[in-house]
Amino acid sequence: MDALGIRSNNPGNIRAGSVKWHGQVGVNIHGFVVFDTPRNGLRALAKLLLTYYDKHGLKTVRGIVTRWAPPVENNTPAYIASVALDIDRGADEVLDLHDPDTLDDLVHAIVLHENGYFPYTARDLVTAANDALGVA
């Protein structure tokens, strides 16, 4: 059986809040957003990462993941190590999330960590990241 995030088209497991996401069709019983398509779920994940980067000044894997997966409900150090390894970057290395390849890599790593696998194509990933970046 697919992971909850995959079944909900929310591979980043974004919690429901005050933001009504593009393509959001509901909230599941665990409080996570449900999206109409995987593309919109991947897009929302990329948009949220860009918000962390631009608005909150989180420029490293450690900074981003600590906010994404806080220690009160996650093994954040293990999450940081997993993502850093997956994107082949140091945990404290400054990233450029406006670089589509870097954003793709980070989205991929988070989806992989959240769900245990990445069931989407490279094209799905690139399309969602480009949607988030506003790239045609």
Beta strands, then each sheet from edge to edge (+ up, - down):
strand 1: 24-27
strand 2: 33-35
sheet 1: 1+ 2-
end
